[in-house]
């Protein structure tokens, strides 16, 4: 959720004409990441959990693209965009990938206990 909070703060600095465009898309993608993780965790099967983790990874990739676009459009510096991504998105992306790999492994081979 730290990422979503950071994106909300970041998006407030975008021009007012982007309030219903890029800013809204960034916020939705940022909120979607933890929401998909939470929803997947509460699903009854590992397969469903993996599906929602994949959705979270997709939302994270979408957000990374939108932050880079904001920088290319001159709404922030390349350094500000990189700082946001390095501080939150890159680490979260690595964690999501590791969790997905661990859950996709056959049960009993170091995979966390999640209902099947």
FENJO-V217559 format. One record per helix or strand of 3 or more residues. SS is the DSSP state (H for helix, E for strand). FROM is the first residue (numbers start at 1). TO is the last residue. Records with the same first field share a line. If there is no record, write none. Layout:
SS=FROM-TO / FROM-TO
//
This chain:
H=2-11 / 16-18 / 22-42 / 46-72 / 78-104
//
